[in-house]
Amino acid sequence: MTTATDLETLSAGGSSASDVGGGPNKKIVGKSPGRIAFERLRDDKVAVVCSITVAILVLLGLFAPLITSAMGIYYNQPPEGPTGSATDYLNAFGMPSIGPPYYAYTWEHPLGLSPGTAEDNLAHLLYGIRTSFFVALMATTLSTIIGVSIGLIAGFSRGALDRGISFVIDTFLAFPFILGALALSPIITSRFATEPEQLARASLLALIAVLVIFGWMGLARLIRGQVLSLREREFVQSAQVIGVPTSRILFKELLPNLIAPIVVSVSLSLPGYVAAEAGLSYLGIGLTGTPSLGQTIVRAQTYYEEYALYLWAPVVAVMVLVVSLNLLGDSVRDAFDPKTRR
């Protein structure tokens, strides 16, 4: 039978000798929600495999310049030949004269050369992964910052400010994404582009801007709903009573309680932005002059019959990347959900 002394010991963080499997000096060690989520992810085989896959792809993209330099391959120029031009490695039909699709496999160009330009496909793939990750990471970071900030303000405020912010969120949600991308991307690109180098930077800026402008609303609405519930809790009301500044309540009291939905949102946004980059490039409103997975697919789509490897390499890379990120996002969501038993 548990005595008052046992109850005092338990409330102080220890355990009594009557506990099953415990001793007189054994203590109960608490775990934070983050540690519990990490242990769940560590025990989830799908999450481990997807994490390794994503890590490998990230490292390939991050070290793309070093890998291509060590292999002597480049995405923006053909291999060195007798005349130093692409025609050294192209036949009369503009197809590669070494490697696939018509010649034997070569380790010098594992994925072959691109038709018409004789540029290395592996280099294009590595730099494409690098660019797509950069676009997705920047868009996710900026949209998360905007969505969390607006959601905190809308959820904690009352009256006209909350209604005004909610109206803006609903307006952006109602606006078609593709129509907005078709309208904004050319405007931003033409505004900042006067030279080919500036065109590449401007198209990159325009793509990230479009993804951010139409990507923050879902998280803002989610955070607003969470804050509406949290602002009625005792710790928030106590902070208001003792005169804690609003900014401290938002970022010191409320924000730490919103880590779980933010982490889940980020994990699910990354694959969405990777797929969006590929889709916008396919529609001709993506990047210009910068290698990306979407641009590589666009260039290869006309050769799907005679040169399948040219098309399937970036398609498989996008598929593996998006599927891995989605499965990892599902595992993160389950790990942070206290109701799941996965």
C-alpha positions as CSV (number, residue, x, y, z in Angstrom):
1,M,0.0,0.0,0.0
2,T,1.3,3.4,-0.9
3,T,1.8,5.6,2.1
4,A,1.9,9.4,2.5
5,T,5.7,9.2,2.5
6,D,5.6,7.3,-0.8
7,L,3.4,9.9,-2.3
8,E,5.7,12.7,-1.2
9,T,8.7,10.8,-2.7
10,L,6.8,10.4,-6.0
11,S,5.8,14.0,-6.1
12,A,9.4,15.0,-5.5
13,G,10.5,13.1,-8.7
14,G,11.6,9.9,-7.0
15,S,10.0,6.5,-6.6
16,S,9.2,4.4,-3.6
17,A,10.5,0.9,-2.8
18,S,7.1,-0.5,-3.4
19,D,7.3,0.4,-7.2
20,V,7.4,-2.6,-9.4
21,G,10.9,-3.1,-10.7
22,G,12.2,-0.1,-8.7
23,G,14.6,0.3,-5.8
24,P,14.8,2.8,-2.9
25,N,17.1,5.1,-4.9
26,K,15.5,4.9,-8.3
27,K,14.2,8.2,-9.7
28,I,11.6,8.9,-12.3
29,V,13.2,10.7,-15.2
30,G,10.8,13.0,-17.2
31,K,11.0,13.3,-20.9
32,S,10.3,16.4,-22.9
33,P,7.9,16.2,-25.9
34,G,10.9,16.8,-28.3
35,R,12.8,13.8,-26.8
36,I,9.7,11.6,-27.0
37,A,9.2,12.6,-30.6
38,F,12.9,11.9,-31.4
39,E,12.8,8.5,-29.8
40,R,9.7,7.6,-31.9
41,L,11.4,8.7,-35.0
42,R,14.5,6.7,-34.1
43,D,12.4,3.6,-33.7
44,D,10.4,4.2,-36.9
45,K,12.1,2.2,-39.7
46,V,10.4,4.2,-42.5
47,A,11.6,7.5,-40.9
48,V,15.2,6.2,-40.6
49,V,15.3,5.0,-44.3
50,C,13.7,8.3,-45.5
51,S,16.1,10.4,-43.4
52,I,19.1,8.6,-44.8
53,T,17.8,9.0,-48.4
54,V,17.1,12.7,-47.9
55,A,20.5,13.2,-46.3
56,I,22.3,11.5,-49.2
57,L,20.4,13.7,-51.7
58,V,21.2,16.8,-49.7
59,L,24.9,16.0,-49.5
60,L,24.9,15.3,-53.3
61,G,23.4,18.7,-54.0
62,L,25.5,20.5,-51.4
63,F,28.8,19.1,-52.7
64,A,27.8,19.2,-56.4
65,P,30.7,21.5,-57.3
66,L,33.3,19.3,-55.6
67,I,31.8,16.1,-57.1
68,T,31.6,17.4,-60.6
69,S,35.1,19.0,-60.4
70,A,36.6,15.8,-59.2
71,M,35.0,13.8,-62.0
72,G,35.9,16.4,-64.6
73,I,32.2,17.0,-65.7
74,Y,30.3,20.3,-65.9
75,Y,26.7,21.2,-66.4
76,N,27.3,24.3,-68.6
77,Q,29.9,23.1,-71.0
78,P,30.6,19.9,-73.1
79,P,33.6,17.7,-72.4
80,E,37.0,18.7,-73.7
81,G,37.4,17.6,-77.3
82,P,39.7,18.2,-80.3
83,T,38.0,21.5,-81.1
84,G,36.5,22.2,-77.7
85,S,32.9,22.4,-79.0
86,A,29.8,20.3,-78.5
87,T,30.0,18.9,-82.0
88,D,33.0,16.7,-81.0
89,Y,30.6,14.5,-79.1
90,L,27.4,14.7,-81.2
91,N,26.5,12.8,-84.3
92,A,24.7,14.1,-87.4
93,F,21.4,13.9,-85.6
94,G,22.5,15.9,-82.6
95,M,22.6,12.8,-80.3
96,P,25.6,11.9,-78.2
97,S,28.3,10.0,-80.0
98,I,29.6,8.4,-76.8
99,G,27.7,6.6,-74.1
100,P,23.9,6.0,-74.2
101,P,21.6,5.8,-76.0
102,Y,23.5,4.4,-79.0
103,Y,26.9,3.5,-77.5
104,A,28.2,1.5,-74.6
105,Y,28.1,2.7,-71.0
106,T,31.0,4.8,-69.9
107,W,32.1,5.8,-66.4
108,E,33.3,9.1,-67.7
109,H,29.7,10.1,-68.1
110,P,27.5,7.7,-66.0
111,L,24.2,9.2,-67.2
112,G,25.4,10.1,-70.7
113,L,25.5,13.5,-72.4
114,S,22.6,15.7,-73.3
115,P,21.4,15.9,-76.9
116,G,22.2,19.1,-78.7
117,T,24.6,20.5,-76.1
118,A,26.7,17.5,-75.1
119,E,26.6,18.6,-71.4
120,D,27.0,15.9,-68.8
121,N,23.6,14.7,-67.5
122,L,25.0,13.7,-64.1
123,A,26.3,17.2,-63.5
124,H,22.9,18.6,-64.5
125,L,21.2,16.2,-62.1
126,L,23.5,17.1,-59.1
127,Y,23.1,20.9,-59.7
128,G,19.4,20.4,-60.2
129,I,19.1,18.8,-56.8
130,R,21.1,21.6,-55.3
131,T,18.9,24.3,-56.9
132,S,15.6,22.6,-56.1
133,F,16.6,22.1,-52.5
134,F,17.7,25.7,-52.2
135,V,14.4,27.0,-53.7
136,A,12.3,24.6,-51.4
137,L,14.4,25.6,-48.3
138,M,14.1,29.3,-48.9
139,A,10.4,29.2,-49.7
140,T,9.7,27.0,-46.7
141,T,11.7,29.2,-44.3
142,L,10.2,32.5,-45.5
143,S,6.6,31.2,-45.7
144,T,7.0,29.6,-42.2
145,I,8.2,32.9,-40.7
146,I,5.4,34.9,-42.3
147,G,2.7,32.3,-41.5
148,V,3.8,31.9,-37.9
149,S,4.0,35.7,-37.3
150,I,0.6,36.4,-38.9
151,G,-1.0,33.5,-37.2
152,L,0.2,34.5,-33.8
153,I,-1.0,38.1,-34.2
154,A,-4.4,37.1,-35.6
155,G,-5.0,34.4,-33.0
156,F,-4.0,36.6,-30.0
157,S,-5.7,39.8,-31.2
158,R,-9.4,40.4,-31.0
159,G,-11.9,42.4,-32.9
160,A,-11.2,44.3,-36.1
161,L,-7.5,43.2,-36.4
162,D,-8.4,39.5,-36.2
163,R,-11.2,39.9,-38.7
164,G,-9.0,41.9,-41.1
165,I,-6.1,39.4,-41.0
166,S,-8.6,36.5,-41.5
167,F,-10.0,38.2,-44.5
168,V,-6.6,38.6,-46.0
169,I,-5.8,34.9,-45.4
170,D,-9.1,33.9,-47.0
171,T,-8.5,36.2,-50.0
172,F,-5.1,34.6,-50.7
173,L,-6.4,31.1,-50.2
174,A,-9.2,31.9,-52.8
175,F,-6.8,33.2,-55.4
176,P,-5.6,30.5,-57.9
177,F,-2.0,29.6,-57.5
178,I,-1.2,28.9,-61.1
179,L,-2.9,32.1,-62.3
180,G,-0.9,34.1,-59.7
181,A,2.3,32.4,-60.8
182,L,1.6,33.1,-64.5
183,A,1.0,36.7,-63.7
184,L,3.7,37.5,-61.2
185,S,6.7,35.5,-62.4
186,P,7.1,37.3,-65.7
187,I,6.6,40.7,-64.1
188,I,9.3,40.1,-61.4
189,T,11.7,38.6,-64.0
190,S,11.3,41.5,-66.5
191,R,11.7,44.0,-63.7
192,F,15.1,42.8,-62.5
193,A,16.5,41.2,-65.6
194,T,18.6,43.2,-68.0
195,E,21.4,40.7,-68.7
196,P,21.6,36.9,-69.0
197,E,23.2,36.6,-65.6
198,Q,20.7,38.9,-64.0
199,L,17.9,36.9,-65.8
200,A,19.0,33.7,-64.0
201,R,19.0,35.5,-60.6
202,A,15.8,37.3,-61.3
203,S,14.0,34.1,-62.3
204,L,15.2,32.4,-59.1
205,L,14.0,35.4,-57.0
206,A,10.6,35.4,-58.9
207,L,10.1,31.7,-58.3
208,I,10.8,31.9,-54.5
209,A,8.6,35.0,-54.3
210,V,5.7,33.3,-56.0
211,L,6.0,30.2,-53.8
212,V,6.2,32.4,-50.6
213,I,3.3,34.7,-51.6
214,F,1.0,31.8,-52.1
215,G,2.4,29.4,-49.5
216,W,2.1,31.0,-46.1
217,M,-1.7,31.0,-45.6
218,G,-2.2,27.4,-44.5
219,L,0.3,27.6,-41.7
220,A,-1.1,31.0,-40.7
221,R,-4.6,29.6,-40.4
222,L,-3.3,26.6,-38.4
223,I,-1.3,28.7,-36.0
224,R,-4.3,31.1,-35.5
225,G,-6.5,28.2,-34.5
226,Q,-3.9,26.9,-32.0
227,V,-3.5,30.3,-30.5
228,L,-7.2,30.8,-30.1
229,S,-7.2,27.8,-27.8
230,L,-4.0,28.6,-26.0
231,R,-4.8,32.2,-25.2
232,E,-7.5,31.1,-22.8
233,R,-5.2,28.9,-20.8
234,E,-4.2,29.9,-17.3
235,F,-0.5,30.5,-18.0
236,V,-1.4,33.1,-20.7
237,Q,-4.0,34.8,-18.5
238,S,-1.6,34.9,-15.6
239,A,1.1,36.6,-17.8
240,Q,-1.4,39.2,-18.9
241,V,-2.5,39.9,-15.3
242,I,1.0,40.6,-14.1
243,G,1.7,42.9,-17.0
244,V,4.0,40.8,-19.2
245,P,4.5,42.6,-22.6
246,T,2.5,41.2,-25.5
247,S,5.6,40.4,-27.5
248,R,7.0,38.3,-24.7
249,I,3.6,36.4,-24.4
250,L,3.6,35.7,-28.1
251,F,7.2,34.5,-28.5
252,K,8.1,33.2,-25.0
253,E,4.8,31.7,-23.8
254,L,2.8,30.8,-26.9
255,L,5.4,30.0,-29.6
256,P,7.1,27.2,-27.6
257,N,3.8,25.4,-27.4
258,L,3.4,25.6,-31.2
259,I,6.7,23.8,-32.1
260,A,4.9,20.5,-33.0
261,P,2.5,21.9,-35.7
262,I,5.3,24.1,-37.1
263,V,7.7,21.2,-37.4
264,V,5.0,19.1,-39.1
265,S,4.1,21.9,-41.5
266,V,7.8,22.4,-42.4
267,S,8.3,18.7,-43.0
268,L,5.3,18.6,-45.4
269,S,6.1,21.9,-47.1
270,L,9.5,20.9,-48.4
271,P,8.3,18.2,-50.7
272,G,5.4,20.4,-51.9
273,Y,7.8,23.2,-52.9
274,V,10.2,20.7,-54.7
275,A,7.2,19.4,-56.7
276,A,6.0,23.0,-57.3
277,E,9.3,24.0,-58.7
278,A,9.3,21.1,-61.2
279,G,5.7,21.8,-62.2
280,L,6.2,25.6,-62.7
281,S,9.4,24.9,-64.8
282,Y,7.3,22.4,-66.9
283,L,4.8,25.3,-67.5
284,G,7.6,27.6,-68.6
285,I,7.4,30.0,-65.6
286,G,10.2,28.5,-63.5
287,L,13.9,29.1,-63.5
288,T,15.8,30.4,-66.5
289,G,19.6,29.8,-67.1
290,T,19.9,27.8,-63.8
291,P,19.9,24.0,-63.7
292,S,17.1,22.5,-61.7
293,L,15.2,19.2,-61.7
294,G,12.2,20.8,-63.4
295,Q,14.4,22.4,-66.1
296,T,16.1,19.1,-66.8
297,I,12.7,17.3,-67.2
298,V,11.5,20.1,-69.6
299,R,14.6,19.7,-71.7
300,A,14.4,15.9,-71.8
301,Q,10.7,15.5,-72.5
302,T,11.1,15.6,-76.3
303,Y,13.6,12.7,-76.2
304,Y,11.5,10.2,-74.2
305,E,11.4,7.7,-77.0
306,E,15.0,7.6,-78.3
307,Y,16.8,8.6,-75.1
308,A,14.7,7.4,-72.1
309,L,17.6,7.8,-69.6
310,Y,17.8,11.5,-70.3
311,L,14.2,11.9,-69.0
312,W,13.9,9.2,-66.4
313,A,17.0,10.2,-64.4
314,P,15.5,13.6,-63.2
315,V,12.0,12.1,-63.0
316,V,13.2,9.4,-60.6
317,A,15.2,11.9,-58.6
318,V,12.1,14.1,-58.1
319,M,10.0,11.0,-57.3
320,V,12.5,9.7,-54.7
321,L,13.0,13.1,-53.2
322,V,9.3,14.0,-52.9
323,V,8.3,10.5,-51.7
324,S,11.1,10.4,-49.0
325,L,10.2,13.9,-47.8
326,N,6.5,13.1,-47.7
327,L,7.0,9.8,-45.8
328,L,9.4,11.6,-43.4
329,G,6.8,14.3,-42.9
330,D,4.2,11.7,-42.0
331,S,6.5,10.1,-39.5
332,V,7.3,13.5,-38.0
333,R,3.6,14.2,-37.7
334,D,3.0,10.9,-36.0
335,A,5.9,11.3,-33.7
336,F,4.7,14.7,-32.4
337,D,1.1,13.5,-32.1
338,P,0.5,12.3,-28.5
339,K,-2.6,10.3,-29.6
340,T,-0.8,8.0,-32.1
341,R,0.6,4.6,-31.1
342,R,2.7,4.1,-34.2
